[in-house]
């Protein structure tokens, strides 16, 4: 066989191989994509059957959490102020005791 004939056979064989691989893999890839789509599809619904927009739902939950976290932050700040006041009073008592021992 001549070189141009071999090149033509290899080229045709390569095209045929790509077509076969594509024909075999395409259904597998499509099946996998459908399985993935089923996992990420938004089929969440309110009790009345209307669809839930997950972005809005998450925004509402974040707003609720923000309120709870602000309350906790205020409580912790109050506890820290109380602890600082207690530390100041304790320092004063320790200073008084130390002065009395030196006298």
C-alpha positions, 0 to 999 in steps of 0.5 A: 500500500502506498503512503497516501492510502495508509494515511487515508485508512488511519484518518478514516479509522480515527474518525470511525473510532471517535464515532464509536466511542461517542456512540458508546459514551454519549448515552452513559454521559447523558444518564449520568447528567440526568442523575445529577440533574435529579439531585440538584432539581428544585422540587422543594415545596411549601405545605400548600404546594407552591414551589420554594425559592431556595435563595429566598428561603436561605436569606430568611434563615440568615436573617433569623440567625443574624438576629439570634447572633446579635442577641448572643453578642449583646449577652456576651458583651454584657457578661464581659462588662460584668467580669471587668467590673468584678475584676476591678472590684477584686483588684481594689480588695487585693490592694486594700489587703496588701496595704493593710499587711504592709501597715 
